[in-house]
Amino acid sequence: HGGQSAVSDGTQPAMLVLSGGEGYIDFRV
């Protein structure tokens, strides 16, 4: 979601991704 992700794993239900120095929760289903 949102476009760019620091991780390309996607195995975990929710992971913290750092984007431009900002931390947001990226939920992958």
Rosetta constraint file for C-alpha pairs under 8 A:
AtomPair CA 1 CA 26 HARMONIC 6.75 0.50
AtomPair CA 1 CA 27 HARMONIC 7.82 0.50
AtomPair CA 4 CA 19 HARMONIC 7.31 0.50
AtomPair CA 5 CA 17 HARMONIC 6.36 0.50
AtomPair CA 5 CA 18 HARMONIC 7.59 0.50
AtomPair CA 5 CA 19 HARMONIC 6.93 0.50
AtomPair CA 6 CA 17 HARMONIC 5.82 0.50
AtomPair CA 6 CA 18 HARMONIC 6.37 0.50
AtomPair CA 6 CA 19 HARMONIC 7.03 0.50
AtomPair CA 7 CA 17 HARMONIC 7.01 0.50
AtomPair CA 10 CA 28 HARMONIC 6.05 0.50
AtomPair CA 11 CA 28 HARMONIC 7.86 0.50
AtomPair CA 12 CA 28 HARMONIC 7.26 0.50
AtomPair CA 13 CA 27 HARMONIC 5.94 0.50
AtomPair CA 13 CA 28 HARMONIC 5.51 0.50
AtomPair CA 13 CA 29 HARMONIC 6.37 0.50
AtomPair CA 14 CA 25 HARMONIC 6.57 0.50
AtomPair CA 14 CA 26 HARMONIC 5.86 0.50
AtomPair CA 14 CA 27 HARMONIC 4.61 0.50
AtomPair CA 14 CA 28 HARMONIC 6.28 0.50
AtomPair CA 15 CA 25 HARMONIC 5.82 0.50
AtomPair CA 15 CA 26 HARMONIC 5.65 0.50
AtomPair CA 15 CA 27 HARMONIC 6.74 0.50
AtomPair CA 16 CA 23 HARMONIC 6.55 0.50
AtomPair CA 16 CA 24 HARMONIC 5.89 0.50
AtomPair CA 16 CA 25 HARMONIC 4.81 0.50
AtomPair CA 16 CA 26 HARMONIC 6.28 0.50
AtomPair CA 17 CA 23 HARMONIC 5.88 0.50
AtomPair CA 17 CA 24 HARMONIC 5.82 0.50
AtomPair CA 17 CA 25 HARMONIC 6.31 0.50
AtomPair CA 17 CA 26 HARMONIC 6.50 0.50
AtomPair CA 18 CA 22 HARMONIC 5.52 0.50
AtomPair CA 18 CA 23 HARMONIC 4.69 0.50
AtomPair CA 18 CA 24 HARMONIC 6.68 0.50
AtomPair CA 19 CA 23 HARMONIC 6.35 0.50
AtomPair CA 19 CA 24 HARMONIC 7.62 0.50
